[in-house]
Amino acid sequence: APAEGTTPNPPPGPKGATEVVFFDTAMVSDDDFDVGFYVAAAAAIPGATWSGYSLQKSADGGSTWAEVASTSTASIMGTVETPLGNFTGGNVFDYSNVMRVTMLYGTLESVTEDAALAGANAFIYGREVGNFTTATLVSEGVYDVSGLLRGRRGTEWAIGTHAADETFALRSTVLNVQTPPSEVGQARLYKAVTFDTAIVAATAVSFTNTAQSARCYAPVHLAGGPSASNAELIEF
């Protein structure tokens, strides 16, 4: 029996499953993998016993598995129920659209415009990369995210592609996973296996990396100069 005045520690509960989302988008940071993708993950049930996960990949349809990444840190992530509206993009803040994010894990904080322009509050939302200034708590675990820099890192093309219930994640809390060039465009099975659980208990997810991270930026400010045979200046 425990000593008088003390309470025994309860036995640890069962480990919770891992909710995982894959992002095939542009290279968010210059030191990320040239050919890679991003993975956001956290406990599938908020508050469940969870201490991290191992990302396992199978290249043979699930017969064998090998770890490609692991972390003990949950991603700050949530779901955007209503698709974010369109915007012209550019280095201009979008104050006409607001993302309502229902968080699976973590909290959001506001920063100044200068900080956002310098890279703070970088996020991935579907295939769009952006930054935000303002996170307003609406109710427990629900934020209105505004003051948006849209289409960053060459993802202007993704601004108008959003669908309902897409995942939003802070870039600083997601894994960057390398893909062998030979596997680009090839479907692979992945399992996010919670630490101290059996791999057979995790659900396999098929994901194809199309190497958006290796795409060049769209060309701008093209111009042509005179040649020996043609002295006319050609501009595009």
Secondary structure, DSSP 4 states (H G I P E B T S, - for coil): -PPTT--PPPPPPPBPPEEEEEE-----STTS-SSEEEEEEEESSTTSB---EEEEEESSTTS--EEEEEESS---EEEESSPPPP---SSSEE-S--EEEEEEE-------HHHHHTTTTEEEETTEEEEEEEEEEEETTEEEEEEEE-SGGG-GGGTT---TTEEEEEGGGSEEEE--GGGTT-EEEEEEEETTS-GGGSPPEEEE---GGGPPPPP-S-EE---SS----EE-
